[in-house]
Amino acid sequence: MEDPSKFCAENKTQSALNRIITSGFQILKLHYFFTAGKDEKGTRAPQAAGKIHTDFERGFIAAEVMKFDDFKELGSENAVKAVGKYRQEGKQYVVQDGDIIFFKFNVTQQPKKK
């Protein structure tokens, strides 16, 4: 396969890949985020989940984890699972650089105060 940037240059065009990805995220209502900083280093999974929403931390069940490098190399979540590099971690798991995490949680309603 030809180098995409070389192909675009030779054909005097631009790749639409970034627009396609952005549109896909918008249509599917997906969000991605990154955290960085000294205060996040060493964060356990429930507290990392709480950075997204406090209910995620309060009702934390598990963190399903894969490495970004594995995802990039293998091309999909299913492929990462197929080779056994997708794992479930508990409350003591310390989030590592490059983790892609799906947080499982369940929050029951608080009883109304009278």
N, C-alpha and C positions, 0 to 999 in steps of 0.2 A: 504494500500500500504506500502511496506517495505521501510525503510530508504535507499535512494540511496547509501550513503557512506558505510553503513553496507553491502549492497548487493555487491558493488564493492570489498570491503575488503574480504568478504567470498569467492568470485569467482576469486580473484586475478586478477582483471582487473581494468581499469580506465574508467571513464566516458568520452564520446566523446562530451558531451553537449557544452562545451566551444568552441571546434573546429567547431561544427555545427553552433553555433551562429555567430562566427567570419566569417565563410564561407558565411553564409546568408547575413551578412552585406556587404561583399565584392561583392557578386554576384548582390545584389540589389542596389549597389552603395549608401548605406546609411551611414550617418555620425552622430555621437553623440558627444557632447562636454559638458563640465561643466565649469562654471565660479565660481571663489571664490576670496574673498578678500574684504578688506574694501571699495575699490573704486567702487565695483559693488553693494554693499548693498544699497537698496533704489532706484534702477534703474527702470525707467518707461519702459513700453513695447517697444516703438519705439527705445529708446537708447539701450536696450538689443538686439533688432533685428539688430541694427547697428554694434554690436560686431561681428555678423556673416558676414555681408557685408553692406557697406554703402548704397547700393541701397535698402536694406530692410528697413532701417530707412527713407530714402528719400521718398519712395513710400508706407510707412506703411498705412495699411487699418485697420487691427484688429489682435488681438492675440486670437487664440483658445486655451483654457487652461484646463488642467486636472492635478490632483495631482498624483505624482508617487505612493503614497500609495494606492490610488483608482485603478490605473492601475494594480499594483501588485496584489491587492486583487481580482479584477474582471477579470483580465486576458487578456483584449483586449480593444482597443479604442472603439469599437462598444458597448461593455458591459458597459463601463463608460458612453457613450452617452445614453444608454437605461435606466439607472437609474437617468439621469438628473444631472450628476456630471461633464459634459463637458460643458464649457461655453465660450462665446465670450466676450472679453474685449476690451476696447478702448485705446486711447492714454494716458489717465491718470492712467492706471493700473500700480501698482508697483509690479514688479515680486517678488514672494515669494519663499522661499526655498522649493524645492521639486516640483516646477512647471514643467510640460512638455508642451511645447508651439509649436504650428504650427503658424508661422507668415504669414499672408496674406498681400501681397503688390502688387503694380502695378507701374512700372516706365515707363514713356513715354520717348522717345528719346529727348535729348536736341537738339535744332536747331544748325546746324553747323555755326560756326563763320566765317565771310567773311573777 
